[in-house]
C-alpha cells in the first residue's frame, strides 16, 4: 500500500517561493518564471511527452520534472496519498511539476501541452475519468497566465475554424495560480522510462508547426 506523498519542499510557502523565483528568473519584464505544473491526465504520460518528446525540440530545456499532486484549492488536504487522489475526493490533480532551464521556452511548452492531450474533455482523458485528470496549467506568475490564456484563445479559434479537432468543441483547460505541490513516490517518477510498456493513453492530436487560421 502506498503511503502519503512527499511534499515538494520548495513550495511549502508558494507565495514566498514564487517571489524568489521571479527575482532569479526575470531578466526583463517579458521574462516569465521558470516553474509551472501541467495537468493533462495520467501524469506518467505527461512526464514522458514533456521530458522526452518536448526536449527533442528543445534539448536541455527541462532542468527538472517531478510527477505528483496539486490542488486548485489552497485549503485542500495536505500530503494526500496516491490512493486518496485516485478516489477523486481530495480535489488534487495529477501533475508534472516542471523547472525550466530557459524560461523562454515556456510558450512553446504551453503549445506542446495542447498537442498531446485533449483539452476539451472535462475531467477526463480517454478512459481515465475523474477530477484528478483535469486539464490544467498551474502558473507561477501573471506573465505565465497571460501567455497561457493567449495560447488557449488561439487554440479555441482554431477549433472553431476546424483547423484542430478534439473530442469536443470547447477548450476547458483551466489556467490558475501555482499551489503547493506534493511529489509522488519514487516508483512513479520516470515510470514509463523504467517501464516502456507501461500504461499511457496520451497521443498527438496534431503534430508539427502550430496551425494558422489563415
Secondary structure as UniProt FT lines:
FT   STRAND          6..7
FT   HELIX           9..11
FT   TURN            12..13
FT   HELIX           14..25
FT   TURN            29..30
FT   STRAND          35..40
FT   HELIX           43..47
FT   HELIX           48..54
FT   HELIX           55..57
FT   TURN            59..60
FT   STRAND          62..71
FT   TURN            74..75
FT   HELIX           82..86
FT   TURN            87..88
FT   STRAND          92..100
FT   HELIX           103..105
FT   HELIX           106..113
FT   TURN            114..115
FT   TURN            119..120
FT   TURN            122..123
FT   STRAND          124..125
FT   TURN            126..127
FT   STRAND          128..129
FT   HELIX           131..133
FT   STRAND          135..139
FT   HELIX           142..160
FT   TURN            161..162
FT   STRAND          174..177
FT   STRAND          181..183
FT   HELIX           186..188
FT   TURN            189..190
FT   HELIX           191..194
FT   TURN            196..197
//
